[in-house]
Amino acid sequence: MKLVVDANIVISGMITAHGVVGELLLRTYPPLELFAPENLRIEVSKYREKIARAARIGVDDVAYLEEQVLAPVHIVPDPLIPPAIWERAFDLVRAIDEDDAQFIAIALHLNCPLWTGDKKLLSGLRRKGFDLLVTSEELRKKLGQ
């Protein structure tokens, strides 16, 4: 299954590697085909110390876990996405959180759902009729786990 993965999902999966999100990220078979914007690695690395505290592991362990989680993620370079899709993505998130436009642009470009745990983003986009979204619980049900 193809999905765009949000930074909050990656971070959540790293904090609770044996929780629902961690299990979906690391142990789904066949593996999920994950896509993300270029700056996902930067976004995740900004939270290494917070992840280490929350997961009760060392920062070096977080760096290792980060590599494990991000290794299978396909990075979609910004220039591959047509300007019209960028415009639509910005229009969709303008009143919600413009930082999420990159994830929405990839979802639109690849025509696959954005996997996110951001409740504000989910409710805001669903109110606008955007349906390329999936929560961890919805994904778990779709995969029969």
PyMOL commands that set and color helices and strands:
alter all, ss='L'
color gray80, all
select helices_A, chain A and resi 7-15+20-27+40-45+48-55+59-70+78-80+83-93+98-110+119-127+136-142
alter helices_A, ss='H'
color red, helices_A
select strands_A, chain A and resi 2-5+33-37+74-76+114-115+133-134
alter strands_A, ss='S'
color yellow, strands_A
deselect
rebuild
show_as cartoon
